[in-house]
Amino acid sequence: MNEQQEKVIEYLQTENQVLKEMHGKKRIVLNDDQRRRLAVKGKILGRKLLGEIGTLVTPDTILRSRLTGTNWQPSTLRRWKSGQQVD
């Protein structure tokens, strides 16, 4: 990794820390698109690395997202949220 990439990563980590401080202990509510984008990128990194980098939401929140499946449709999410099991 080059020096510029390391500086970008350090900046983004600091920016995340600032956002966490501003938000306090309130739960961060993500919309479907935000959850999907984080899940796609987070699955590449894996739980251990996500835990080390200090994400805005917990690694479990990112990795348990069902929005990255190839058969995902909004109607599937509505059934999942309502407590019905989706295959």
N, CA, C and O atoms as CSV, one atom per row, in Angstrom:
chain,resi,resn,atom,element,x,y,z
A,1,MET,N,N,0.858,-1.171,0.000
A,1,MET,CA,C,0.000,0.000,0.000
A,1,MET,C,C,0.903,1.233,0.000
A,1,MET,O,O,1.908,1.291,0.708
A,2,ASN,N,N,0.522,2.199,-0.802
A,2,ASN,CA,C,1.373,3.387,-0.857
A,2,ASN,C,C,0.965,4.406,0.215
A,2,ASN,O,O,-0.069,4.275,0.869
A,3,GLU,N,N,1.805,5.407,0.366
A,3,GLU,CA,C,1.614,6.406,1.430
A,3,GLU,C,C,0.303,7.174,1.274
A,3,GLU,O,O,-0.360,7.475,2.266
A,4,GLN,N,N,-0.069,7.488,0.051
A,4,GLN,CA,C,-1.315,8.226,-0.175
A,4,GLN,C,C,-2.526,7.392,0.251
A,4,GLN,O,O,-3.456,7.928,0.854
A,5,GLN,N,N,-2.528,6.098,-0.052
A,5,GLN,CA,C,-3.629,5.224,0.351
A,5,GLN,C,C,-3.731,5.159,1.875
A,5,GLN,O,O,-4.830,5.189,2.427
A,6,GLU,N,N,-2.600,5.071,2.543
A,6,GLU,CA,C,-2.596,5.029,4.007
A,6,GLU,C,C,-3.167,6.316,4.590
A,6,GLU,O,O,-3.903,6.275,5.576
A,7,LYS,N,N,-2.836,7.458,3.992
A,7,LYS,CA,C,-3.361,8.741,4.471
A,7,LYS,C,C,-4.876,8.823,4.270
A,7,LYS,O,O,-5.593,9.341,5.127
A,8,VAL,N,N,-5.355,8.313,3.142
A,8,VAL,CA,C,-6.798,8.300,2.882
A,8,VAL,C,C,-7.509,7.438,3.913
A,8,VAL,O,O,-8.543,7.837,4.449
A,9,ILE,N,N,-6.967,6.263,4.194
A,9,ILE,CA,C,-7.569,5.361,5.180
A,9,ILE,C,C,-7.589,6.010,6.564
A,9,ILE,O,O,-8.602,5.951,7.261
A,10,GLU,N,N,-6.485,6.623,6.961
A,10,GLU,CA,C,-6.432,7.300,8.263
A,10,GLU,C,C,-7.459,8.419,8.337
A,10,GLU,O,O,-8.116,8.594,9.363
A,11,TYR,N,N,-7.601,9.178,7.252
A,11,TYR,CA,C,-8.596,10.244,7.229
A,11,TYR,C,C,-10.007,9.684,7.394
A,11,TYR,O,O,-10.787,10.194,8.198
A,12,LEU,N,N,-10.331,8.651,6.645
A,12,LEU,CA,C,-11.670,8.065,6.713
A,12,LEU,C,C,-11.959,7.459,8.085
A,12,LEU,O,O,-13.089,7.531,8.567
A,13,GLN,N,N,-10.951,6.866,8.716
A,13,GLN,CA,C,-11.136,6.338,10.065
A,13,GLN,C,C,-11.416,7.474,11.046
A,13,GLN,O,O,-12.275,7.348,11.918
A,14,THR,N,N,-10.692,8.581,10.902
A,14,THR,CA,C,-10.924,9.738,11.770
A,14,THR,C,C,-12.304,10.334,11.524
A,14,THR,O,O,-12.997,10.727,12.462
A,15,GLU,N,N,-12.693,10.396,10.266
A,15,GLU,CA,C,-14.018,10.909,9.928
A,15,GLU,C,C,-15.104,10.035,10.568
A,15,GLU,O,O,-16.085,10.561,11.094
A,16,ASN,N,N,-14.939,8.715,10.529
A,16,ASN,CA,C,-15.892,7.806,11.181
A,16,ASN,C,C,-15.950,8.054,12.677
A,16,ASN,O,O,-17.032,8.051,13.263
A,17,GLN,N,N,-14.801,8.270,13.300
A,17,GLN,CA,C,-14.773,8.540,14.743
A,17,GLN,C,C,-15.543,9.813,15.060
A,17,GLN,O,O,-16.296,9.857,16.033
A,18,VAL,N,N,-15.361,10.850,14.249
A,18,VAL,CA,C,-16.068,12.117,14.452
A,18,VAL,C,C,-17.578,11.902,14.306
A,18,VAL,O,O,-18.354,12.407,15.116
A,19,LEU,N,N,-17.992,11.168,13.296
A,19,LEU,CA,C,-19.416,10.901,13.102
A,19,LEU,C,C,-20.006,10.133,14.281
A,19,LEU,O,O,-21.126,10.413,14.709
A,20,LYS,N,N,-19.258,9.170,14.803
A,20,LYS,CA,C,-19.715,8.419,15.979
A,20,LYS,C,C,-19.880,9.343,17.168
A,20,LYS,O,O,-20.869,9.256,17.896
A,21,GLU,N,N,-18.909,10.233,17.369
A,21,GLU,CA,C,-18.986,11.185,18.487
A,21,GLU,C,C,-20.188,12.108,18.339
A,21,GLU,O,O,-20.868,12.402,19.322
A,22,MET,N,N,-20.453,12.563,17.131
A,22,MET,CA,C,-21.584,13.460,16.889
A,22,MET,C,C,-22.919,12.748,17.100
A,22,MET,O,O,-23.884,13.349,17.573
A,23,HIS,N,N,-22.965,11.500,16.757
A,23,HIS,CA,C,-24.216,10.746,16.833
A,23,HIS,C,C,-24.483,10.249,18.237
A,23,HIS,O,O,-25.627,9.959,18.587
A,24,GLY,N,N,-23.447,10.148,19.044
A,24,GLY,CA,C,-23.613,9.672,20.414
A,24,GLY,C,C,-23.986,8.205,20.451
A,24,GLY,O,O,-23.551,7.420,19.608
A,25,LYS,N,N,-24.787,7.842,21.424
A,25,LYS,CA,C,-25.180,6.442,21.577
A,25,LYS,C,C,-26.483,6.119,20.862
A,25,LYS,O,O,-27.009,5.013,20.988
A,26,LYS,N,N,-27.003,7.085,20.113
A,26,LYS,CA,C,-28.234,6.834,19.362
A,26,LYS,C,C,-27.991,5.778,18.300
A,26,LYS,O,O,-26.914,5.700,17.708
A,27,ARG,N,N,-28.993,4.986,18.076
A,27,ARG,CA,C,-28.921,3.954,17.045
A,27,ARG,C,C,-28.881,4.612,15.672
A,27,ARG,O,O,-29.652,5.528,15.386
A,28,ILE,N,N,-27.984,4.140,14.838
A,28,ILE,CA,C,-27.891,4.648,13.473
A,28,ILE,C,C,-28.833,3.827,12.609
A,28,ILE,O,O,-28.709,2.605,12.527
A,29,VAL,N,N,-29.768,4.498,11.972
A,29,VAL,CA,C,-30.755,3.818,11.132
A,29,VAL,C,C,-30.345,3.998,9.676
A,29,VAL,O,O,-30.233,5.117,9.176
A,30,LEU,N,N,-30.126,2.877,9.013
A,30,LEU,CA,C,-29.715,2.889,7.614
A,30,LEU,C,C,-30.884,2.510,6.724
A,30,LEU,O,O,-31.741,1.717,7.113
A,31,ASN,N,N,-30.916,3.079,5.527
A,31,ASN,CA,C,-31.941,2.650,4.582
A,31,ASN,C,C,-31.434,1.410,3.846
A,31,ASN,O,O,-30.287,1.006,4.034
A,32,ASP,N,N,-32.267,0.812,3.021
A,32,ASP,CA,C,-31.923,-0.441,2.343
A,32,ASP,C,C,-30.674,-0.307,1.478
A,32,ASP,O,O,-29.818,-1.191,1.471
A,33,ASP,N,N,-30.577,0.793,0.756
A,33,ASP,CA,C,-29.424,0.982,-0.121
A,33,ASP,C,C,-28.137,1.105,0.693
A,33,ASP,O,O,-27.112,0.539,0.313
A,34,GLN,N,N,-28.180,1.826,1.789
A,34,GLN,CA,C,-27.002,1.981,2.638
A,34,GLN,C,C,-26.580,0.640,3.236
A,34,GLN,O,O,-25.393,0.317,3.265
A,35,ARG,N,N,-27.545,-0.132,3.711
A,35,ARG,CA,C,-27.232,-1.463,4.254
A,35,ARG,C,C,-26.620,-2.366,3.190
A,35,ARG,O,O,-25.647,-3.074,3.449
A,36,ARG,N,N,-27.192,-2.335,2.003
A,36,ARG,CA,C,-26.693,-3.168,0.921
A,36,ARG,C,C,-25.262,-2.796,0.561
A,36,ARG,O,O,-24.408,-3.671,0.417
A,37,ARG,N,N,-24.994,-1.494,0.415
A,37,ARG,CA,C,-23.641,-1.059,0.045
A,37,ARG,C,C,-22.617,-1.455,1.097
A,37,ARG,O,O,-21.528,-1.919,0.760
A,38,LEU,N,N,-22.958,-1.277,2.372
A,38,LEU,CA,C,-22.039,-1.670,3.442
A,38,LEU,C,C,-21.855,-3.181,3.486
A,38,LEU,O,O,-20.749,-3.670,3.719
A,39,ALA,N,N,-22.928,-3.911,3.263
A,39,ALA,CA,C,-22.840,-5.380,3.303
A,39,ALA,C,C,-21.946,-5.910,2.190
A,39,ALA,O,O,-21.134,-6.806,2.419
A,40,VAL,N,N,-22.089,-5.368,1.001
A,40,VAL,CA,C,-21.274,-5.820,-0.131
A,40,VAL,C,C,-19.792,-5.588,0.163
A,40,VAL,O,O,-18.972,-6.487,-0.023
A,41,LYS,N,N,-19.452,-4.389,0.621
A,41,LYS,CA,C,-18.049,-4.076,0.919
A,41,LYS,C,C,-17.567,-4.805,2.168
A,41,LYS,O,O,-16.423,-5.255,2.223
A,42,GLY,N,N,-18.430,-4.922,3.167
A,42,GLY,CA,C,-18.051,-5.551,4.430
A,42,GLY,C,C,-17.782,-7.032,4.302
A,42,GLY,O,O,-16.888,-7.558,4.965
A,43,LYS,N,N,-18.536,-7.711,3.468
A,43,LYS,CA,C,-18.323,-9.150,3.288
A,43,LYS,C,C,-16.951,-9.428,2.684
A,43,LYS,O,O,-16.346,-10.463,2.962
A,44,ILE,N,N,-16.470,-8.523,1.871
A,44,ILE,CA,C,-15.137,-8.667,1.283
A,44,ILE,C,C,-14.071,-8.584,2.386
A,44,ILE,O,O,-13.090,-9.327,2.360
A,45,LEU,N,N,-14.265,-7.687,3.340
A,45,LEU,CA,C,-13.280,-7.497,4.406
A,45,LEU,C,C,-13.341,-8.591,5.464
A,45,LEU,O,O,-12.309,-9.021,5.979
A,46,GLY,N,N,-14.547,-9.039,5.785
A,46,GLY,CA,C,-14.703,-10.060,6.815
A,46,GLY,C,C,-14.897,-9.457,8.201
A,46,GLY,O,O,-14.554,-8.300,8.443
A,47,ARG,N,N,-15.456,-10.264,9.113
A,47,ARG,CA,C,-15.830,-9.825,10.455
A,47,ARG,C,C,-14.633,-9.311,11.263
A,47,ARG,O,O,-14.726,-8.270,11.914
A,48,LYS,N,N,-13.518,-10.035,11.222
A,48,LYS,CA,C,-12.361,-9.660,12.042
A,48,LYS,C,C,-11.843,-8.275,11.664
A,48,LYS,O,O,-11.641,-7.428,12.534
A,49,LEU,N,N,-11.631,-8.046,10.384
A,49,LEU,CA,C,-11.113,-6.754,9.947
A,49,LEU,C,C,-12.123,-5.640,10.195
A,49,LEU,O,O,-11.739,-4.537,10.586
A,50,LEU,N,N,-13.406,-5.908,9.973
A,50,LEU,CA,C,-14.426,-4.893,10.259
A,50,LEU,C,C,-14.380,-4.487,11.733
A,50,LEU,O,O,-14.533,-3.311,12.063
A,51,GLY,N,N,-14.170,-5.466,12.616
A,51,GLY,CA,C,-14.087,-5.174,14.037
A,51,GLY,C,C,-12.880,-4.322,14.393
A,51,GLY,O,O,-12.912,-3.566,15.364
A,52,GLU,N,N,-11.831,-4.441,13.619
A,52,GLU,CA,C,-10.602,-3.697,13.889
A,52,GLU,C,C,-10.635,-2.263,13.377
A,52,GLU,O,O,-9.928,-1.407,13.908
A,53,ILE,N,N,-11.433,-1.987,12.369
A,53,ILE,CA,C,-11.368,-0.657,11.746
A,53,ILE,C,C,-12.344,0.359,12.333
A,53,ILE,O,O,-12.312,1.526,11.944
A,54,GLY,N,N,-13.196,-0.046,13.245
A,54,GLY,CA,C,-14.077,0.916,13.895
A,54,GLY,C,C,-15.164,1.458,12.995
A,54,GLY,O,O,-15.184,2.650,12.686
A,55,THR,N,N,-16.057,0.603,12.577
A,55,THR,CA,C,-17.133,0.999,11.677
A,55,THR,C,C,-18.238,1.747,12.420
A,55,THR,O,O,-18.299,1.715,13.649
A,56,LEU,N,N,-19.108,2.419,11.669
A,56,LEU,CA,C,-20.227,3.158,12.259
A,56,LEU,C,C,-21.275,2.228,12.861
A,56,LEU,O,O,-21.931,2.573,13.844
A,57,VAL,N,N,-21.426,1.065,12.275
A,57,VAL,CA,C,-22.342,0.058,12.813
A,57,VAL,C,C,-21.525,-1.197,13.104
A,57,VAL,O,O,-20.398,-1.322,12.625
A,58,THR,N,N,-22.069,-2.113,13.871
A,58,THR,CA,C,-21.298,-3.297,14.247
A,58,THR,C,C,-21.068,-4.207,13.038
A,58,THR,O,O,-21.869,-4.221,12.104
A,59,PRO,N,N,-19.976,-4.963,13.061
A,59,PRO,CA,C,-19.735,-5.910,11.973
A,59,PRO,C,C,-20.895,-6.883,11.792
A,59,PRO,O,O,-21.229,-7.241,10.663
A,60,ASP,N,N,-21.514,-7.313,12.889
A,60,ASP,CA,C,-22.652,-8.233,12.774
A,60,ASP,C,C,-23.798,-7.604,11.999
A,60,ASP,O,O,-24.451,-8.275,11.200
A,61,THR,N,N,-24.046,-6.325,12.229
A,61,THR,CA,C,-25.107,-5.624,11.503
A,61,THR,C,C,-24.823,-5.644,10.009
A,61,THR,O,O,-25.719,-5.873,9.198
A,62,ILE,N,N,-23.582,-5.404,9.660
A,62,ILE,CA,C,-23.209,-5.376,8.245
A,62,ILE,C,C,-23.288,-6.768,7.636
A,62,ILE,O,O,-23.845,-6.947,6.553
A,63,LEU,N,N,-22.735,-7.744,8.326
A,63,LEU,CA,C,-22.597,-9.073,7.734
A,63,LEU,C,C,-23.867,-9.897,7.743
A,63,LEU,O,O,-23.987,-10.844,6.967
A,64,ARG,N,N,-24.815,-9.563,8.598
A,64,ARG,CA,C,-26.043,-10.360,8.599
A,64,ARG,C,C,-27.083,-9.820,7.628
A,64,ARG,O,O,-28.183,-10.364,7.519
A,65,SER,N,N,-26.737,-8.765,6.936
A,65,SER,CA,C,-27.672,-8.184,5.987
A,65,SER,C,C,-28.063,-9.197,4.925
A,65,SER,O,O,-27.206,-9.856,4.336
A,66,ARG,N,N,-29.352,-9.317,4.687
A,66,ARG,CA,C,-29.867,-10.252,3.676
A,66,ARG,C,C,-30.060,-9.545,2.338
A,66,ARG,O,O,-30.660,-10.094,1.414
A,67,LEU,N,N,-29.549,-8.331,2.249
A,67,LEU,CA,C,-29.776,-7.539,1.043
A,67,LEU,C,C,-28.748,-7.797,-0.040
A,67,LEU,O,O,-28.830,-7.187,-1.106
A,68,THR,N,N,-27.784,-8.677,0.189
A,68,THR,CA,C,-26.750,-8.896,-0.816
A,68,THR,C,C,-27.006,-10.135,-1.650
A,68,THR,O,O,-26.247,-10.430,-2.572
A,69,GLY,N,N,-28.059,-10.857,-1.339
A,69,GLY,CA,C,-28.361,-12.072,-2.106
A,69,GLY,C,C,-28.726,-11.743,-3.534
A,69,GLY,O,O,-29.223,-10.657,-3.831
A,70,THR,N,N,-28.477,-12.682,-4.405
A,70,THR,CA,C,-28.746,-12.439,-5.824
A,70,THR,C,C,-30.241,-12.394,-6.120
A,70,THR,O,O,-30.649,-11.828,-7.134
A,71,ASN,N,N,-31.069,-12.984,-5.247
A,71,ASN,CA,C,-32.510,-12.999,-5.480
A,71,ASN,C,C,-33.239,-11.944,-4.660
A,71,ASN,O,O,-34.458,-12.021,-4.507
A,72,TRP,N,N,-32.518,-10.959,-4.129
A,72,TRP,CA,C,-33.145,-9.968,-3.270
A,72,TRP,C,C,-34.140,-9.117,-4.040
A,72,TRP,O,O,-33.869,-8.659,-5.150
A,73,GLN,N,N,-35.304,-8.914,-3.420
A,73,GLN,CA,C,-36.313,-8.014,-3.953
A,73,GLN,C,C,-36.921,-7.270,-2.778
A,73,GLN,O,O,-36.963,-7.811,-1.673
A,74,PRO,N,N,-37.397,-6.035,-2.983
A,74,PRO,CA,C,-37.972,-5.281,-1.869
A,74,PRO,C,C,-39.082,-6.025,-1.139
A,74,PRO,O,O,-39.202,-5.890,0.079
A,75,SER,N,N,-39.899,-6.808,-1.846
A,75,SER,CA,C,-40.981,-7.543,-1.187
A,75,SER,C,C,-40.407,-8.568,-0.209
A,75,SER,O,O,-41.020,-8.847,0.821
A,76,THR,N,N,-39.245,-9.128,-0.520
A,76,THR,CA,C,-38.584,-10.078,0.369
A,76,THR,C,C,-38.211,-9.384,1.669
A,76,THR,O,O,-38.395,-9.947,2.749
A,77,LEU,N,N,-37.685,-8.161,1.574
A,77,LEU,CA,C,-37.295,-7.421,2.768
A,77,LEU,C,C,-38.506,-7.121,3.640
A,77,LEU,O,O,-38.430,-7.240,4.863
A,78,ARG,N,N,-39.613,-6.737,3.033
A,78,ARG,CA,C,-40.808,-6.426,3.822
A,78,ARG,C,C,-41.275,-7.653,4.607
A,78,ARG,O,O,-41.648,-7.537,5.774
A,79,ARG,N,N,-41.255,-8.825,3.973
A,79,ARG,CA,C,-41.659,-10.044,4.683
A,79,ARG,C,C,-40.677,-10.349,5.806
A,79,ARG,O,O,-41.091,-10.769,6.886
A,80,TRP,N,N,-39.382,-10.144,5.569
A,80,TRP,CA,C,-38.361,-10.424,6.571
A,80,TRP,C,C,-38.526,-9.492,7.770
A,80,TRP,O,O,-38.427,-9.930,8.916
A,81,LYS,N,N,-38.776,-8.214,7.509
A,81,LYS,CA,C,-38.953,-7.239,8.589
A,81,LYS,C,C,-40.197,-7.559,9.423
A,81,LYS,O,O,-40.216,-7.320,10.630
A,82,SER,N,N,-41.220,-8.093,8.786
A,82,SER,CA,C,-42.464,-8.348,9.503
A,82,SER,C,C,-42.406,-9.631,10.330
A,82,SER,O,O,-43.372,-9.989,11.004
A,83,GLY,N,N,-41.264,-10.316,10.271
A,83,GLY,CA,C,-41.090,-11.511,11.110
A,83,GLY,C,C,-41.383,-12.814,10.405
A,83,GLY,O,O,-41.245,-13.881,11.002
A,84,GLN,N,N,-41.786,-12.755,9.147
A,84,GLN,CA,C,-42.048,-13.981,8.398
A,84,GLN,C,C,-40.730,-14.516,7.864
A,84,GLN,O,O,-39.866,-13.743,7.450
A,85,GLN,N,N,-40.574,-15.804,7.871
A,85,GLN,CA,C,-39.358,-16.390,7.356
A,85,GLN,C,C,-39.365,-16.372,5.840
A,85,GLN,O,O,-40.368,-16.700,5.206
A,86,VAL,N,N,-38.243,-15.987,5.270
A,86,VAL,CA,C,-38.108,-15.926,3.819
A,86,VAL,C,C,-37.073,-16.935,3.412
A,86,VAL,O,O,-35.986,-16.976,3.989
A,87,ASP,N,N,-37.391,-17.764,2.414
A,87,ASP,CA,C,-36.432,-18.772,1.938
A,87,ASP,C,C,-35.553,-18.231,0.850
A,87,ASP,O,O,-34.692,-18.947,0.339
